[in-house]
Amino acid sequence: MRRNIGNYLNANIVRLPNSLNAALLSLNLFPGIIFGKAYRDYKDYLRQNSEYYDNTKQLIDMLNMAIRSVEYYRDRYGNQQINSVEQFEHTIEFIDKDIILTNYNRFMNKFVDLSKYDFGTTGGTSGKPLTFISPKERYVIELATMHTLWERAGYKFDKRAVIRNHRLQDGHAYKINPLTREIIFDGFRLTNEYFAHVYDTIKRFNIHFVHCYPSTAYEFATYIHQNRLDASIILSFLSGSENIFDYQRELIEGRLGIRFYNWYGHSEKLVLAGYCAGTNNYHVEPTYGYFELIDETGKVIRESGRVGEIVGTSFHNFGMPFIRYKTGDYAEYVGNYCPVCARHLPVIRNIRGRWNGDRIYNSDGTFITTTALNLHNDLYKIINGIQYVQEKKGELTVLIVKAPGYSSHHEAALYSHFQTKLHPDAIVKIQYVDKLLRKSNGKFVHIISTVDKDLN
């Protein structure tokens, strides 16, 4: 997809009639043709470096370029020349979204041609969104790397059902993008009636991969399970942008036998990681950016089993490089080698996005995380969804979507579970709902809180 016409076509081709786009879809079988030579070359590059890739030189080159060309780094580090990872860790301080917002213009590289860059924003999950620039040609890296990740789940530029953050107007049940081979559904119309149409369309188009949020995968899987539909047509849910919970995995993989393939990334495009083909550990792609996991003192974690914050450094954005950017996301370190697929790269698991947003506060200001509230598997089996709402410290509302077989016995067990986790004076209320709450972009969040987290 050549850049000069690619964006226009990608944005407007879905407006064509579905019948025409369905015909075009059947003809588009080779991504290397539609996405161009740069895509093919980068896919080859990823393939050649899949087993082992030393990204030290990329890190050092990017860092020294930033010190020379970007005002923020130049003012902070002067004419220093960084020559090693050890010197990098000892010298370069961490940054975060607030630092960038305060020094926005000073993070821009004044020597780049801004006409070759696009403006983007973060999702704004924890306050004011961050605006930044990234190269227009970035799509090559994104598509090639994501397609490579999905190949671990069996994806080979297949047709994909997409149920994410699209709103379809004028009563359309779905739209087709033949360039990306997507059948796009309305991510805000998640009713059983609409799921019936989604399922029938997936069968009619013989679609084997569903690209969605984990919560949507779970809701759709629940519909399939409750209606005793054939789940074998779906080989994998390709999911990202949300945390995954045990009860979701138990239904999708345990009972339906569908691969639940998840990846981790963020709008700033510094770190990208996806499941191993043979495990549910994440492989951090070393060609994409420089990854660090740090403890509460800022020391890099290199011991298996320890949990820390994910920190990323730009490799592919010379216009606005972020160096040692603290993401606010956390993970558990596994190691730097995967024995299942023999790849030498960072391996992590149990990623939790924006952990500060997962706090549930007691009346005295102490808190626990939603991870501490995890239920036993037998309780997960009798609910079809759970979500926490906190508007006042010491009070918690638990939204429950009941599954068949749910009884007053289970309600009592849930009350007992939550009361033992929180302070004895905490007020817990269980509220039964048909649907859990979602954000305006269609994402599900495990906890909706209006508590001021800075007041302890």
C-alpha positions as CSV (number, residue, x, y, z in Angstrom):
1,M,0.0,0.0,0.0
2,R,1.9,3.0,-1.2
3,R,1.9,5.9,1.2
4,N,0.6,8.6,-1.3
5,I,-2.6,6.7,-2.0
6,G,-2.7,4.1,0.8
7,N,-4.1,6.3,3.6
8,Y,-6.9,7.7,1.4
9,L,-7.9,4.3,0.1
10,N,-7.7,2.7,3.6
11,A,-10.0,5.5,5.0
12,N,-12.5,5.5,2.2
13,I,-12.7,2.1,0.7
14,V,-15.0,0.8,3.4
15,R,-17.6,3.2,2.0
16,L,-18.0,1.1,-1.1
17,P,-20.8,-1.5,-1.1
18,N,-20.1,-4.6,0.8
19,S,-20.7,-6.7,-2.2
20,L,-18.0,-5.0,-4.2
21,N,-15.5,-5.0,-1.2
22,A,-16.2,-8.7,-0.7
23,A,-15.1,-9.4,-4.3
24,L,-12.0,-7.3,-3.8
25,L,-11.3,-9.1,-0.5
26,S,-11.2,-12.4,-2.3
27,L,-8.5,-11.1,-4.7
28,N,-6.2,-9.6,-2.0
29,L,-4.2,-12.6,-0.9
30,F,-0.6,-11.3,-0.8
31,P,0.3,-8.7,1.8
32,G,3.7,-8.1,0.1
33,I,1.9,-6.7,-3.0
34,I,-0.7,-4.5,-1.3
35,F,1.7,-3.1,1.4
36,G,4.7,-2.7,-0.9
37,K,8.4,-3.4,-0.9
38,A,9.2,-1.7,2.4
39,Y,6.8,-4.1,4.1
40,R,8.3,-7.1,2.4
41,D,11.8,-6.0,3.3
42,Y,10.9,-5.4,6.9
43,K,9.2,-8.8,7.2
44,D,12.4,-10.4,5.9
45,Y,14.4,-8.4,8.4
46,L,12.3,-9.7,11.2
47,R,12.6,-13.2,10.0
48,Q,16.4,-13.0,9.7
49,N,16.6,-11.7,13.3
50,S,13.9,-13.7,14.9
51,E,16.2,-16.1,16.9
52,Y,18.6,-13.5,18.3
53,Y,18.9,-9.7,17.9
54,D,21.3,-7.5,19.8
55,N,19.7,-4.0,19.9
56,T,22.5,-2.3,21.8
57,K,23.7,-0.4,18.8
58,Q,20.2,0.9,18.0
59,L,19.8,2.0,21.5
60,I,23.2,3.9,21.7
61,D,22.7,5.5,18.2
62,M,19.2,6.7,19.1
63,L,20.4,8.0,22.4
64,N,23.3,10.0,21.1
65,M,21.2,11.3,18.2
66,A,18.7,12.6,20.8
67,I,21.4,14.3,22.9
68,R,22.7,16.1,19.8
69,S,19.4,17.0,18.2
70,V,16.6,17.2,20.8
71,E,16.6,20.2,23.2
72,Y,15.4,18.4,26.3
73,Y,18.2,15.8,26.1
74,R,20.8,18.2,25.0
75,D,20.1,20.6,27.9
76,R,20.1,17.7,30.4
77,Y,23.2,15.7,29.2
78,G,25.2,18.3,27.3
79,N,27.9,16.9,25.1
80,Q,28.0,13.5,26.7
81,Q,28.6,10.5,24.5
82,I,27.0,7.3,25.7
83,N,28.9,4.1,24.7
84,S,27.4,1.2,26.6
85,V,24.2,-0.1,28.2
86,E,25.9,0.2,31.6
87,Q,26.6,3.9,31.0
88,F,23.1,4.4,29.7
89,E,21.5,2.9,32.9
90,H,23.8,4.9,35.1
91,T,23.5,8.3,33.3
92,I,20.0,8.6,31.7
93,E,17.1,9.5,33.9
94,F,13.6,8.3,33.5
95,I,10.8,10.4,31.9
96,D,7.1,10.0,32.0
97,K,4.0,11.6,30.4
98,D,3.9,14.5,32.8
99,I,7.5,15.4,32.0
100,I,6.8,15.4,28.3
101,L,3.6,17.4,28.7
102,T,5.6,20.0,30.7
103,N,8.4,20.1,28.1
104,Y,6.5,19.2,25.0
105,N,8.3,21.5,22.5
106,R,11.7,20.6,23.9
107,F,11.1,17.0,23.0
108,M,10.7,17.8,19.3
109,N,13.7,17.3,17.0
110,K,14.0,20.6,15.2
111,F,16.1,19.0,12.4
112,V,13.3,16.7,11.0
113,D,10.8,17.6,8.2
114,L,7.5,17.7,10.0
115,S,5.6,17.0,6.7
116,K,6.9,13.5,7.0
117,Y,5.3,13.0,10.4
118,D,1.8,12.4,11.7
119,F,0.3,13.6,15.0
120,G,-1.1,11.1,17.4
121,T,-2.3,10.9,21.0
122,T,-2.3,8.4,23.8
123,G,-5.6,7.1,25.0
124,G,-5.7,9.3,28.1
125,T,-6.4,6.4,30.5
126,S,-4.9,8.3,33.4
127,G,-5.5,12.0,32.9
128,K,-4.8,14.3,30.0
129,P,-3.9,12.6,26.7
130,L,-0.4,13.1,25.4
131,T,0.1,14.3,21.8
132,F,3.2,13.3,19.9
133,I,4.5,12.9,16.4
134,S,5.6,9.7,14.6
135,P,6.8,9.0,11.1
136,K,4.2,8.6,8.3
137,E,6.1,5.5,7.2
138,R,5.6,3.9,10.6
139,Y,2.8,1.8,9.3
140,V,5.4,-0.5,7.7
141,I,7.0,-1.4,11.0
142,E,3.6,-1.7,12.7
143,L,2.0,-4.0,10.1
144,A,5.0,-6.2,9.6
145,T,5.6,-6.7,13.3
146,M,2.0,-7.3,14.2
147,H,1.5,-9.7,11.3
148,T,4.6,-11.5,12.5
149,L,3.2,-11.7,16.1
150,W,-0.1,-13.1,14.9
151,E,1.6,-15.7,12.8
152,R,2.3,-17.4,16.1
153,A,-1.4,-18.0,16.4
154,G,-1.6,-19.4,12.9
155,Y,-2.6,-16.2,11.1
156,K,-1.4,-15.9,7.5
157,F,-3.0,-12.7,6.2
158,D,-6.3,-14.4,6.7
159,K,-9.6,-12.6,6.8
160,R,-10.3,-11.1,10.2
161,A,-13.4,-10.2,12.1
162,V,-12.8,-6.9,13.9
163,I,-14.9,-6.0,17.0
164,R,-13.1,-3.1,18.6
165,N,-13.8,0.6,18.6
166,H,-15.8,1.2,15.4
167,R,-19.3,2.7,15.3
168,L,-21.2,1.8,12.2
169,Q,-23.7,4.3,11.0
170,D,-26.9,4.0,8.9
171,G,-27.9,0.7,10.3
172,H,-24.9,-1.2,8.7
173,A,-24.3,-4.6,10.4
174,Y,-20.7,-4.7,9.1
175,K,-18.3,-3.1,6.8
176,I,-15.5,-4.6,4.7
177,N,-12.0,-3.3,4.3
178,P,-10.5,-5.4,1.5
179,L,-7.0,-3.9,1.8
180,T,-6.5,-5.0,5.4
181,R,-8.8,-8.1,4.9
182,E,-11.1,-7.0,7.8
183,I,-14.8,-7.5,8.3
184,I,-15.5,-4.7,10.7
185,F,-18.4,-5.0,13.2
186,D,-19.8,-2.4,15.6
187,G,-17.9,-2.6,18.8
188,F,-20.6,-0.7,20.7
189,R,-23.6,-2.9,19.8
190,L,-22.7,-6.0,21.9
191,T,-26.1,-7.6,22.4
192,N,-27.1,-11.2,22.0
193,E,-29.1,-10.2,18.9
194,Y,-26.1,-8.5,17.3
195,F,-23.7,-11.4,18.3
196,A,-26.1,-13.7,16.5
197,H,-25.5,-11.7,13.3
198,V,-21.7,-11.5,14.0
199,Y,-21.6,-15.3,14.4
200,D,-23.6,-15.9,11.2
201,T,-21.4,-13.5,9.2
202,I,-18.2,-15.2,10.5
203,K,-19.5,-18.6,9.3
204,R,-20.6,-17.2,6.0
205,F,-17.2,-15.6,5.3
206,N,-15.4,-18.6,6.8
207,I,-13.4,-16.3,9.2
208,H,-11.0,-18.0,11.6
209,F,-9.6,-15.0,13.5
210,V,-11.4,-12.5,15.6
211,H,-9.5,-9.3,16.4
212,C,-11.0,-7.7,19.5
213,Y,-10.5,-6.6,23.1
214,P,-10.2,-9.4,25.7
215,S,-13.5,-8.4,27.3
216,T,-15.2,-8.5,23.9
217,A,-13.7,-11.9,23.2
218,Y,-15.1,-13.1,26.5
219,E,-18.6,-11.7,25.9
220,F,-18.7,-13.2,22.4
221,A,-17.4,-16.5,23.7
222,T,-20.1,-16.5,26.4
223,Y,-22.7,-16.1,23.7
224,I,-21.3,-19.0,21.7
225,H,-21.1,-21.2,24.8
226,Q,-24.6,-20.4,26.2
227,N,-26.2,-21.0,22.8
228,R,-24.2,-24.2,22.2
229,L,-22.8,-23.0,18.9
230,D,-19.9,-24.5,17.0
231,A,-16.8,-22.7,18.3
232,S,-14.4,-24.7,16.1
233,I,-14.6,-22.2,13.2
234,I,-12.7,-19.7,15.3
235,L,-9.0,-20.6,15.6
236,S,-8.0,-17.6,17.7
237,F,-9.0,-14.4,19.3
238,L,-6.3,-11.8,18.6
239,S,-6.6,-9.5,21.5
240,G,-4.8,-6.6,23.1
241,S,-5.3,-3.2,24.8
242,E,-6.8,-4.7,28.0
243,N,-5.7,-7.0,30.9
244,I,-6.7,-10.7,30.6
245,F,-8.3,-12.4,33.6
246,D,-8.3,-16.1,34.5
247,Y,-12.1,-16.5,34.1
248,Q,-11.9,-15.2,30.6
249,R,-9.1,-17.7,29.7
250,E,-10.9,-20.5,31.4
251,L,-13.9,-20.1,29.2
252,I,-12.2,-19.3,25.9
253,E,-9.3,-21.8,26.0
254,G,-10.5,-24.2,28.7
255,R,-14.1,-24.8,27.6
256,L,-14.3,-23.7,24.0
257,G,-10.8,-24.7,22.9
258,I,-10.0,-21.4,21.1
259,R,-6.5,-19.9,21.2
260,F,-6.6,-16.7,23.3
261,Y,-3.6,-14.9,21.7
262,N,-2.8,-11.6,23.4
263,W,-0.2,-8.9,22.8
264,Y,1.0,-5.8,24.6
265,G,1.6,-2.4,23.1
266,H,0.9,1.3,23.7
267,S,0.2,4.4,21.7
268,E,3.7,5.8,22.2
269,K,5.0,2.7,20.3
270,L,8.1,2.0,22.4
271,V,7.5,-1.6,23.4
272,L,5.6,-4.4,21.7
273,A,5.3,-7.9,23.0
274,G,3.2,-10.9,22.0
275,Y,2.5,-14.4,23.3
276,C,5.0,-17.2,22.4
277,A,3.5,-19.7,20.0
278,G,3.7,-22.4,22.6
279,T,3.1,-20.6,25.9
280,N,1.2,-17.6,27.4
281,N,4.5,-15.8,28.2
282,Y,5.1,-12.6,26.3
283,H,8.1,-12.2,24.0
284,V,9.3,-8.6,23.9
285,E,10.3,-7.8,20.3
286,P,13.9,-6.4,20.4
287,T,13.7,-4.8,17.0
288,Y,10.8,-2.6,18.0
289,G,12.2,-0.6,20.9
290,Y,14.4,-0.9,24.0
291,F,12.7,-2.6,26.9
292,E,13.5,-2.4,30.6
293,L,11.6,-3.6,33.7
294,I,12.5,-1.5,36.8
295,D,11.8,-1.9,40.5
296,E,10.5,0.9,42.8
297,T,14.1,2.3,43.1
298,G,14.6,2.5,39.4
299,K,17.0,-0.5,39.2
300,V,16.7,-2.8,36.2
301,I,15.2,-6.1,37.1
302,R,17.0,-9.2,35.8
303,E,15.8,-11.8,38.3
304,S,13.0,-14.2,37.4
305,G,9.8,-13.8,39.3
306,R,10.2,-10.1,40.2
307,V,7.5,-7.6,39.2
308,G,8.3,-4.1,37.9
309,E,7.3,-1.2,35.7
310,I,7.7,-1.4,31.9
311,V,10.0,1.3,30.5
312,G,10.6,1.8,26.8
313,T,12.9,3.7,24.5
314,S,12.2,4.8,20.9
315,F,14.0,3.0,18.0
316,H,11.9,4.3,15.1
317,N,10.9,7.9,15.9
318,F,13.7,10.4,15.3
319,G,11.3,13.3,15.3
320,M,10.2,12.9,19.0
321,P,12.3,10.2,20.7
322,F,11.2,9.0,24.1
323,I,14.2,7.7,26.2
324,R,13.5,5.6,29.3
325,Y,9.8,6.4,29.2
326,K,7.9,5.0,32.2
327,T,4.7,3.5,30.8
328,G,2.8,2.9,34.1
329,D,2.3,-0.7,33.1
330,Y,3.7,-3.6,35.1
331,A,4.8,-7.1,34.4
332,E,6.6,-10.1,35.9
333,Y,10.1,-10.9,34.6
334,V,10.7,-14.4,33.3
335,G,14.1,-14.3,31.7
336,N,16.0,-13.5,28.5
337,Y,15.5,-16.8,26.7
338,C,12.5,-18.9,25.8
339,P,13.2,-22.6,25.8
340,V,10.0,-23.4,24.0
341,C,10.9,-21.6,20.8
342,A,14.7,-21.0,21.4
343,R,14.5,-17.3,21.0
344,H,16.9,-15.0,22.9
345,L,14.9,-12.0,23.9
346,P,13.1,-10.6,27.1
347,V,10.3,-12.8,28.3
348,I,7.6,-11.5,30.7
349,R,4.2,-12.5,31.9
350,N,1.3,-11.3,34.0
351,I,1.2,-7.8,32.4
352,R,-1.1,-5.4,34.1
353,G,-1.8,-2.1,32.5
354,R,-1.8,1.1,34.5
355,W,-1.7,-0.6,37.9
356,N,-2.3,2.7,39.7
357,G,-5.8,2.6,38.3
358,D,-6.4,-0.9,39.8
359,R,-6.4,0.3,43.4
360,I,-9.4,-0.2,45.6
361,Y,-9.2,2.1,48.7
362,N,-10.2,1.4,52.3
363,S,-11.7,4.3,54.3
364,D,-8.3,5.0,56.0
365,G,-6.6,5.5,52.6
366,T,-4.9,2.1,52.4
367,F,-5.6,0.1,49.3
368,I,-5.4,-3.3,47.6
369,T,-5.2,-4.0,43.9
370,T,-7.9,-5.8,41.9
371,T,-5.4,-8.7,41.5
372,A,-5.8,-9.3,45.2
373,L,-9.6,-9.7,44.7
374,N,-9.2,-12.5,42.1
375,L,-11.8,-15.2,42.7
376,H,-11.4,-19.0,42.9
377,N,-12.1,-20.8,39.6
378,D,-15.4,-22.3,40.9
379,L,-16.8,-18.8,41.4
380,Y,-15.7,-17.6,38.0
381,K,-17.7,-20.5,36.5
382,I,-21.0,-19.1,37.7
383,I,-20.5,-15.5,36.6
384,N,-20.3,-14.2,33.0
385,G,-18.5,-11.0,34.0
386,I,-17.3,-8.9,36.9
387,Q,-16.4,-5.2,37.3
388,Y,-15.6,-2.9,40.2
389,V,-17.0,0.6,40.8
390,Q,-15.7,2.8,43.6
391,E,-16.9,6.3,44.1
392,K,-15.9,6.7,47.8
393,K,-13.1,5.2,49.9
394,G,-14.3,2.3,52.0
395,E,-17.2,1.5,49.7
396,L,-17.2,-0.8,46.7
397,T,-19.9,-1.8,44.3
398,V,-19.3,-5.1,42.4
399,L,-21.1,-5.5,39.1
400,I,-21.9,-9.1,38.3
401,V,-23.3,-10.7,35.2
402,K,-24.8,-13.9,36.4
403,A,-24.3,-17.2,34.6
404,P,-26.8,-20.1,34.6
405,G,-26.6,-21.9,38.0
406,Y,-25.9,-18.8,40.0
407,S,-27.6,-18.9,43.4
408,S,-27.9,-17.2,46.8
409,H,-25.2,-19.5,47.9
410,H,-22.8,-18.0,45.4
411,E,-23.8,-14.5,46.4
412,A,-22.9,-15.3,50.0
413,A,-19.6,-16.7,49.0
414,L,-18.8,-13.6,47.0
415,Y,-19.7,-11.3,49.8
416,S,-17.5,-13.3,52.2
417,H,-14.6,-13.2,49.7
418,F,-14.7,-9.4,49.3
419,Q,-15.2,-8.7,53.0
420,T,-12.1,-10.7,53.9
421,K,-10.0,-8.8,51.4
422,L,-11.0,-5.3,52.5
423,H,-11.1,-3.7,55.9
424,P,-13.8,-5.0,58.2
425,D,-15.6,-1.6,58.1
426,A,-15.7,-1.6,54.3
427,I,-19.2,-1.5,52.7
428,V,-19.6,-3.9,49.8
429,K,-22.6,-4.0,47.5
430,I,-23.2,-6.6,44.7
431,Q,-25.3,-5.3,41.8
432,Y,-26.5,-7.6,39.1
433,V,-26.4,-6.3,35.5
434,D,-26.9,-7.6,32.0
435,K,-23.8,-5.8,30.6
436,L,-20.7,-4.4,32.1
437,L,-19.7,-0.8,31.6
438,R,-17.3,0.3,28.9
439,K,-15.4,3.5,28.1
440,S,-16.3,5.8,25.2
441,N,-13.7,4.0,23.0
442,G,-15.3,0.6,23.6
443,K,-12.6,-0.6,26.0
444,F,-13.5,-2.5,29.2
445,V,-11.7,-1.5,32.4
446,H,-11.8,-3.8,35.4
447,I,-12.4,-0.9,37.8
448,I,-14.2,2.4,37.4
449,S,-13.0,4.7,40.2
450,T,-13.6,8.4,40.9
451,V,-11.5,8.2,44.1
452,D,-8.7,10.8,44.3
453,K,-5.7,8.4,44.4
454,D,-3.4,11.2,45.6
455,L,-5.3,11.6,48.9
456,N,-4.2,8.8,51.3
